[in-house]
Amino acid sequence: MFSRDELALIALFAEGLCIETIARRLELSDRTIRRRSRALCDRIGATSTIQVVAWAARRQLI
């Protein structure tokens, strides 16, 4: 359901990293990370990235 890049992003959120730190690590803009995290939320009907992390963890994706 999720690409390798999307799972990597979810894993970074699971580590508790903020958007700015994730953006620096992935060499992307803050805005890109925000857009991608919103797309992840929309895909599974979540309202926050922590819900995405919990959803992925329950399914042993991360």
N, C-alpha and C positions, 0 to 999 in steps of 0.2 A: 504494500500500500504506500509506503514512504520510500523515497530514493535514499541512496547512501548518504548524500549530502544533507538531506532533511533529517535523517537519523543522527547524523553528527551534530547538527544544530540542536536537536532535542537533548542529546547527551550533554552538550555544553550548558544548556539551561538547567539540566539535572544537577550539574556541578554547582549550581548557585551563582553562576557568573552573570554579570549585568550585560545589557545590550552593548554598551560601549566596549567592554572587554572582549566580548565575542566578536564584535566587528573588527577590532584590532587583530585578534588571533586569526580570523579568516581573511583578513585584508580586504574587507568590504566596508561600505558606509553604514553608519547607524541606521539610516533610513532603509537600506536594503534588508538589514536584519529585522527591523520592525515589520516591514512588508512581508517577509518570509514567515515570521512568527504568526502574523495575522492570518496568512494563508493556511498555516498548519491548524490554527484554531478553527477557522472556517470549515476546513475539510472534515473535522470530526465533531463539529458543533460545540467546541469548547469556548469558554469566555476568557481564559487566561492560559499562559504558557505552562503554569504549574499543573493545570488540568491535562494538558497535552503530555507532560512528563509522566503524570500518574497513569494516564491511559496507555502510554507506550510501555511503562514499567509493568503494568498488569498483564500485558501481552508479551512480556519478555523480549521486547524489541530493543531495549537499551539495558 
